[in-house]
Amino acid sequence: MSSRVDRTRSPRARRGFTLIELLVTIAIIATLAAIVAPSLFSNVGQARENAAKSQIQILSLALDAYRVDNDVYPTTEQGLEALRSVPLAADAPTNWRGPYLRQIVPADPWGHPYVYVAPGTANPNAYDLYTLGKDGKPGGEGEDADITSWNGPVRQ
């Protein structure tokens, strides 16, 4: 008897999903996206901040290695590029043993160059190395906050 019931059913009866099934599925996906998306996007901002802190630490180590060899840090004019190639600008070092960085000097996670000043305003006996965050302006909070090598505010 069951085989006879199957033969009488129209082939169009179960070809696809009903409109109700599609709407319920879309509603479930939208609800999950609304719950998960904010936490994912906040983690992206935190990851960029952590990347900037790590890059500043790596650049600081390279600057310290430069100082060990040359008794001074690169000047502001020589900049961070002095960690990759022998500086030709003012007061070229006589004992340069680099490169002190294996790769090119990175931009910060927001695409801005790191700010390097030597001697520094916050650190007059060393250097200031920092990024102004996502907005590229001094101050700010969250992703817009300044990240410095001395863990203090930017002084200009």
VOFI-802615 format. One line per field, with one value per atom (N, C-alpha, C): residue in three letters; residue number from 1; atom name; x, y, z negated. Coordinates in steps of 0.02 Angstrom, whole numbers, plus 50000, padded with zeros to 5 digits. Each point is the difference from the previous one (the first is absolute). Layout:
VOFI-802615
residuo <- c(ALA;...) $
num <- c(NUM;...) $
atomo <- c(CA;...) $
x <- c(X;...) $
y <- c(Y;...) $
z <- c(Z;...) $
This chain:
VOFI-802615
residuo <- c(MET;MET;MET;SER;SER;SER;SER;SER;SER;ARG;ARG;ARG;VAL;VAL;VAL;ASP;ASP;ASP;ARG;ARG;ARG;THR;THR;THR;ARG;ARG;ARG;SER;SER;SER;PRO;PRO;PRO;ARG;ARG;ARG;ALA;ALA;ALA;ARG;ARG;ARG;ARG;ARG;ARG;GLY;GLY;GLY;PHE;PHE;PHE;THR;THR;THR;LEU;LEU;LEU;ILE;ILE;ILE;GLU;GLU;GLU;LEU;LEU;LEU;LEU;LEU;LEU;VAL;VAL;VAL;THR;THR;THR;ILE;ILE;ILE;ALA;ALA;ALA;ILE;ILE;ILE;ILE;ILE;ILE;ALA;ALA;ALA;THR;THR;THR;LEU;LEU;LEU;ALA;ALA;ALA;ALA;ALA;ALA;ILE;ILE;ILE;VAL;VAL;VAL;ALA;ALA;ALA;PRO;PRO;PRO;SER;SER;SER;LEU;LEU;LEU;PHE;PHE;PHE;SER;SER;SER;ASN;ASN;ASN;VAL;VAL;VAL;GLY;GLY;GLY;GLN;GLN;GLN;ALA;ALA;ALA;ARG;ARG;ARG;GLU;GLU;GLU;ASN;ASN;ASN;ALA;ALA;ALA;ALA;ALA;ALA;LYS;LYS;LYS;SER;SER;SER;GLN;GLN;GLN;ILE;ILE;ILE;GLN;GLN;GLN;ILE;ILE;ILE;LEU;LEU;LEU;SER;SER;SER;LEU;LEU;LEU;ALA;ALA;ALA;LEU;LEU;LEU;ASP;ASP;ASP;ALA;ALA;ALA;TYR;TYR;TYR;ARG;ARG;ARG;VAL;VAL;VAL;ASP;ASP;ASP;ASN;ASN;ASN;ASP;ASP;ASP;VAL;VAL;VAL;TYR;TYR;TYR;PRO;PRO;PRO;THR;THR;THR;THR;THR;THR;GLU;GLU;GLU;GLN;GLN;GLN;GLY;GLY;GLY;LEU;LEU;LEU;GLU;GLU;GLU;ALA;ALA;ALA;LEU;LEU;LEU;ARG;ARG;ARG;SER;SER;SER;VAL;VAL;VAL;PRO;PRO;PRO;LEU;LEU;LEU;ALA;ALA;ALA;ALA;ALA;ALA;ASP;ASP;ASP;ALA;ALA;ALA;PRO;PRO;PRO;THR;THR;THR;ASN;ASN;ASN;TRP;TRP;TRP;ARG;ARG;ARG;GLY;GLY;GLY;PRO;PRO;PRO;TYR;TYR;TYR;LEU;LEU;LEU;ARG;ARG;ARG;GLN;GLN;GLN;ILE;ILE;ILE;VAL;VAL;VAL;PRO;PRO;PRO;ALA;ALA;ALA;ASP;ASP;ASP;PRO;PRO;PRO;TRP;TRP;TRP;GLY;GLY;GLY;HIS;HIS;HIS;PRO;PRO;PRO;TYR;TYR;TYR;VAL;VAL;VAL;TYR;TYR;TYR;VAL;VAL;VAL;ALA;ALA;ALA;PRO;PRO;PRO;GLY;GLY;GLY;THR;THR;THR;ALA;ALA;ALA;ASN;ASN;ASN;PRO;PRO;PRO;ASN;ASN;ASN;ALA;ALA;ALA;TYR;TYR;TYR;ASP;ASP;ASP;LEU;LEU;LEU;TYR;TYR;TYR;THR;THR;THR;LEU;LEU;LEU;GLY;GLY;GLY;LYS;LYS;LYS;ASP;ASP;ASP;GLY;GLY;GLY;LYS;LYS;LYS;PRO;PRO;PRO;GLY;GLY;GLY;GLY;GLY;GLY;GLU;GLU;GLU;GLY;GLY;GLY;GLU;GLU;GLU;ASP;ASP;ASP;ALA;ALA;ALA;ASP;ASP;ASP;ILE;ILE;ILE;THR;THR;THR;SER;SER;SER;TRP;TRP;TRP;ASN;ASN;ASN;GLY;GLY;GLY;PRO;PRO;PRO;VAL;VAL;VAL;ARG;ARG;ARG;GLN;GLN;GLN) $
num <- c(1;1;1;2;2;2;3;3;3;4;4;4;5;5;5;6;6;6;7;7;7;8;8;8;9;9;9;10;10;10;11;11;11;12;12;12;13;13;13;14;14;14;15;15;15;16;16;16;17;17;17;18;18;18;19;19;19;20;20;20;21;21;21;22;22;22;23;23;23;24;24;24;25;25;25;26;26;26;27;27;27;28;28;28;29;29;29;30;30;30;31;31;31;32;32;32;33;33;33;34;34;34;35;35;35;36;36;36;37;37;37;38;38;38;39;39;39;40;40;40;41;41;41;42;42;42;43;43;43;44;44;44;45;45;45;46;46;46;47;47;47;48;48;48;49;49;49;50;50;50;51;51;51;52;52;52;53;53;53;54;54;54;55;55;55;56;56;56;57;57;57;58;58;58;59;59;59;60;60;60;61;61;61;62;62;62;63;63;63;64;64;64;65;65;65;66;66;66;67;67;67;68;68;68;69;69;69;70;70;70;71;71;71;72;72;72;73;73;73;74;74;74;75;75;75;76;76;76;77;77;77;78;78;78;79;79;79;80;80;80;81;81;81;82;82;82;83;83;83;84;84;84;85;85;85;86;86;86;87;87;87;88;88;88;89;89;89;90;90;90;91;91;91;92;92;92;93;93;93;94;94;94;95;95;95;96;96;96;97;97;97;98;98;98;99;99;99;100;100;100;101;101;101;102;102;102;103;103;103;104;104;104;105;105;105;106;106;106;107;107;107;108;108;108;109;109;109;110;110;110;111;111;111;112;112;112;113;113;113;114;114;114;115;115;115;116;116;116;117;117;117;118;118;118;119;119;119;120;120;120;121;121;121;122;122;122;123;123;123;124;124;124;125;125;125;126;126;126;127;127;127;128;128;128;129;129;129;130;130;130;131;131;131;132;132;132;133;133;133;134;134;134;135;135;135;136;136;136;137;137;137;138;138;138;139;139;139;140;140;140;141;141;141;142;142;142;143;143;143;144;144;144;145;145;145;146;146;146;147;147;147;148;148;148;149;149;149;150;150;150;151;151;151;152;152;152;153;153;153;154;154;154;155;155;155;156;156;156) $
atomo <- c(N;CA;C;N;CA;C;N;CA;C;N;CA;C;N;CA;C;N;CA;C;N;CA;C;N;CA;C;N;CA;C;N;CA;C;N;CA;C;N;CA;C;N;CA;C;N;CA;C;N;CA;C;N;CA;C;N;CA;C;N;CA;C;N;CA;C;N;CA;C;N;CA;C;N;CA;C;N;CA;C;N;CA;C;N;CA;C;N;CA;C;N;CA;C;N;CA;C;N;CA;C;N;CA;C;N;CA;C;N;CA;C;N;CA;C;N;CA;C;N;CA;C;N;CA;C;N;CA;C;N;CA;C;N;CA;C;N;CA;C;N;CA;C;N;CA;C;N;CA;C;N;CA;C;N;CA;C;N;CA;C;N;CA;C;N;CA;C;N;CA;C;N;CA;C;N;CA;C;N;CA;C;N;CA;C;N;CA;C;N;CA;C;N;CA;C;N;CA;C;N;CA;C;N;CA;C;N;CA;C;N;CA;C;N;CA;C;N;CA;C;N;CA;C;N;CA;C;N;CA;C;N;CA;C;N;CA;C;N;CA;C;N;CA;C;N;CA;C;N;CA;C;N;CA;C;N;CA;C;N;CA;C;N;CA;C;N;CA;C;N;CA;C;N;CA;C;N;CA;C;N;CA;C;N;CA;C;N;CA;C;N;CA;C;N;CA;C;N;CA;C;N;CA;C;N;CA;C;N;CA;C;N;CA;C;N;CA;C;N;CA;C;N;CA;C;N;CA;C;N;CA;C;N;CA;C;N;CA;C;N;CA;C;N;CA;C;N;CA;C;N;CA;C;N;CA;C;N;CA;C;N;CA;C;N;CA;C;N;CA;C;N;CA;C;N;CA;C;N;CA;C;N;CA;C;N;CA;C;N;CA;C;N;CA;C;N;CA;C;N;CA;C;N;CA;C;N;CA;C;N;CA;C;N;CA;C;N;CA;C;N;CA;C;N;CA;C;N;CA;C;N;CA;C;N;CA;C;N;CA;C;N;CA;C;N;CA;C;N;CA;C;N;CA;C;N;CA;C;N;CA;C;N;CA;C;N;CA;C;N;CA;C;N;CA;C;N;CA;C;N;CA;C;N;CA;C;N;CA;C;N;CA;C;N;CA;C;N;CA;C;N;CA;C;N;CA;C;N;CA;C;N;CA;C;N;CA;C;N;CA;C;N;CA;C;N;CA;C;N;CA;C;N;CA;C;N;CA;C;N;CA;C;N;CA;C) $
x <- c(50040;49960;50043;50056;50042;50031;50015;50029;49948;49937;49948;49991;50010;49995;50056;50060;50057;49990;49966;49990;49949;49954;49948;50023;50054;50025;50028;49989;50026;50076;50038;50073;50019;49955;50015;49990;49972;49982;50061;50058;50059;50063;49995;50059;50049;49978;50044;49975;50029;49980;49940;49960;49943;50025;49960;50017;50010;49960;50005;50068;50020;50064;50058;49998;50052;50003;49942;49998;50026;49983;50024;50076;50026;50072;50036;49975;50030;49998;49944;49993;50051;50011;50049;50071;50017;50066;50010;49949;50005;50009;49965;50006;50070;50026;50068;50052;49991;50046;49997;49940;49993;50033;50002;50031;50076;50024;50071;50039;49972;50036;50032;49965;50033;50062;49998;50059;50057;49985;50053;50033;49960;50028;50038;49980;50038;50066;50003;50063;50048;49975;50043;50036;49965;50031;50053;49985;50048;50060;49990;50056;50046;49972;50041;50041;49969;50037;50057;49987;50053;50055;49982;50050;50044;49970;50039;50049;49976;50044;50058;49986;50053;50050;49975;50045;50044;49972;50040;50054;49984;50051;50055;49983;50050;50044;49969;50039;50044;49976;50040;50061;49991;50057;50052;49977;50046;50035;49965;50031;50053;49985;50049;50062;49991;50057;50042;49966;50035;50042;49970;50037;50060;49994;50057;50059;49987;50053;50027;49956;50019;50001;49986;50001;49945;49962;49945;49942;49941;49943;50001;49967;49995;49967;50019;49969;49929;49963;49933;50004;50049;50008;50016;50042;50017;49940;49961;49938;50010;49945;50001;50032;50006;50032;50074;50029;50069;50008;49945;50003;50008;49986;50003;50061;50021;50057;50042;50063;50046;49975;49990;49975;50054;49979;50045;49990;49942;49984;50045;49996;50041;50028;50063;50035;49992;50022;49998;50040;49974;50036;50062;50051;50062;50003;49956;50003;49934;49966;49935;50010;49965;50006;49933;49958;49933;49998;49943;49936;49975;49968;49973;49928;49971;49934;50007;49970;50004;49953;49945;49951;49995;49962;49991;49966;50009;49968;49925;49962;49927;49963;49944;49952;49962;49967;49960;49940;49962;49945;49945;50000;49950;50028;50062;50030;50040;50008;50039;50072;50048;50069;50006;50045;50014;50037;49988;50034;50062;50058;50064;50033;50017;50034;50058;50060;50059;50043;50017;49977;49926;49969;49928;49978;49937;49971;49984;49970;49984;50062;50047;50062;50060;50021;50053;50068;50011;50064;49996;49944;49991;49959;49942;49958;49928;49957;49928;49979;49965;49974;49927;49956;49929;49958;49938;49949;49941;49966;49943;49934;50004;49940;49962;49939;49959;49985;49986;49980;50060;50062;50059;50007;49963;50002;50021;50035;50020;49939;50009;49946;49953;49943;49949;49995;49949;49988;49988;50007;49989;50051;49976;50046;50030;49970;50027;50055;50011;50049;50071;50043;50071;50033;50046;50039;50073;50033;50068;50049;50063;50053;50011;49977;50011;49935;49946;49936;49972;50011;49973;49968;49975;49968;50051;49977;50042;50005;50062;50012;50029;49968;50026;50021) $
y <- c(49940;50060;50063;49998;50060;50016;49950;50013;50034;49983;50032;50073;50016;50070;50042;49972;50036;50015;49952;50011;50054;50009;50049;50071;50005;50067;50035;50062;50040;50009;49996;50009;50070;50049;50068;50011;49953;50010;50013;49970;50009;50017;50043;50017;50045;50045;50048;50019;50052;50024;50046;50000;50046;50069;50050;50068;50006;49967;50002;49971;49944;49969;50047;50032;50047;50060;50027;50058;49982;49942;49978;49992;49970;49991;50067;50046;50067;50036;49993;50032;49971;49936;49968;50025;50002;50024;50073;50042;50070;50010;49960;50004;49980;49947;49979;50053;50029;50052;50061;50018;50058;49987;49939;49983;49994;49970;49985;50060;50039;50053;50051;50027;50049;49974;49938;49973;49989;49981;49992;50066;50052;50065;50032;49990;50028;49964;49936;49963;50023;50024;50025;50063;50044;50060;49984;49954;49979;49966;49962;49967;50053;50052;50054;50035;50014;50031;49956;49935;49954;49995;50002;49998;50062;50058;50062;49997;49975;49993;49953;49945;49952;50030;50035;50031;50053;50038;50051;49966;49944;49964;49974;49974;49974;50057;50056;50057;50027;49999;50023;49955;49935;49954;50014;50012;50016;50066;50050;50064;49992;49957;49988;49965;49954;49966;50050;50046;50053;50041;50018;50041;49964;49935;49961;50005;49996;50003;50070;50050;50068;50052;49980;50044;50053;50006;50047;49968;50027;49979;50037;49974;50038;50068;50050;50065;49999;50051;50006;50000;50035;50004;49932;49961;49933;49954;50008;49963;49926;49964;49928;49963;50033;49969;49985;50034;49987;49930;49968;49931;49950;50022;49956;50012;50063;50016;50054;50003;50048;50070;50039;50068;50045;50039;50046;50072;50012;50067;50015;50061;50028;49948;50008;49957;49926;49979;49930;49959;49943;49959;49967;49993;49970;49925;49977;49930;49963;50019;49970;49927;49955;49928;49968;50038;49976;49955;49985;50030;49973;50044;49984;49975;50009;49971;49958;49942;49956;50022;50032;50021;50075;50027;50072;50025;50063;50029;50001;49968;49994;50065;50008;50052;49973;50044;49975;49962;49964;49959;50039;50067;50041;50032;49982;50024;50064;50027;50062;49982;50042;49987;50012;49963;50013;50066;50035;50064;49985;50023;49990;50068;50017;50063;49986;50022;49990;50063;50028;49980;50015;49961;50006;50056;50018;50050;49968;49942;49963;49966;49983;49965;50038;50054;50043;49965;49946;49964;49940;49991;49943;50022;49971;50014;49993;50029;49989;49961;49946;49959;49986;50019;49991;50001;49979;50006;50038;50039;50039;49962;49936;49959;50009;49974;49998;50070;50049;50066;50043;49980;50038;50066;50009;50063;49984;50047;49988;49989;49958;49985;49948;49995;49953;49940;49959;49940;49941;49940;49941;49997;49987;49997;50068;50054;50067;50019;49960;50017;49996;50042;49999;49940;49969;49945;50020;50003;50026;49948;50012;49954;50009;50055;50013;49993;49978;49988;50061;50057;50062;50041;50060;50041;50032;50015;50033;50074;50024;50072;50030;50052;50031;50071) $
z <- c(50000;50000;50000;49965;49997;50067;50041;50065;50045;49991;50039;49981;49936;49977;50031;50002;50028;50074;50037;50071;50014;49954;50012;49981;49963;49982;50062;50001;50056;49992;50053;49996;49977;50007;49980;49926;49965;49930;49956;50010;49957;50040;50047;50040;49963;49959;49966;49932;49973;49934;50006;49949;49999;49980;50012;49982;49925;49961;49926;49979;50028;49983;50016;50057;50019;49952;49983;49955;49930;49975;49935;50001;50053;50007;50003;50039;50005;49932;49964;49935;49950;50002;49955;50017;50063;50021;49980;50011;49982;49925;49960;49927;49978;50028;49983;50020;50059;50022;49954;49978;49955;49933;49979;49935;50007;50053;50008;50028;50045;50035;49952;49950;49957;49964;49978;49966;50049;50061;50050;50017;50010;50019;49943;49938;49944;49994;50017;49998;50054;50056;50053;49975;49967;49973;49949;49955;49949;50032;50052;50035;50032;50028;50029;49947;49943;49945;49977;49993;49979;50052;50064;50053;49997;49988;49995;49941;49943;49942;50015;50033;50017;50049;50051;50048;49967;49954;49964;49958;49969;49961;50046;50057;50047;50025;50018;50023;49944;49939;49942;49990;50007;49994;50055;50060;50055;49987;49974;49984;49945;49951;49947;50027;50046;50031;50041;50034;50037;49952;49944;49950;49972;49988;49974;50048;50065;50050;50011;49996;50021;49944;49940;49940;49999;50053;50003;50039;49991;50040;50067;50051;50063;49987;50037;49993;50029;49986;50028;50076;50028;50072;50030;49966;50025;49994;49948;49991;49990;50003;49990;50058;50057;50058;49985;49950;49980;49971;49984;49976;50057;50061;50059;50044;50005;50043;49967;50018;49971;50012;49947;50009;50032;50047;50033;49976;49968;49975;49941;49977;49945;49952;49984;49952;50015;50059;50019;49950;49978;49950;50031;49960;50024;49985;49956;49979;50014;50054;50017;50019;49966;50014;50017;50031;50015;50060;50024;49980;49933;49965;49934;50005;50057;50016;50063;50001;50059;50056;49981;50050;50000;50048;50003;49937;49985;49941;50013;49956;50013;49985;50032;49980;49941;49963;49944;50028;49958;50025;50036;49994;50034;50063;50018;50062;49994;49940;49989;49983;50018;49979;49924;49968;49930;49994;49946;49987;49959;50024;49966;49992;49938;49985;49953;50020;49957;50001;49944;49933;49992;49958;49991;49955;50006;49956;49932;50002;49938;49972;50044;49980;50028;49966;50028;50007;49963;50004;50048;50032;50045;50061;50010;50058;49981;50040;49995;50063;49989;50054;49985;50046;49986;50064;49991;50052;49970;50040;49977;50007;50014;50003;50065;50000;50060;50029;49956;50024;50021;49983;50019;49964;49944;49961;49929;49967;49930;49955;49950;49953;50028;49969;50023;49955;50014;49961;50047;49974;50040;50057;50061;50057;50017;49977;50014;49950;49949;49948;50027;49973;50018;49966;50036;49972;50004;49941;49997;49974;50013;49976;49925;49971;49929;49960;50033;49967;49964;50030;49972;50056;49983;50051;50047;50060;50050;49981;49999;49987;50063;50024;50063;49987) $
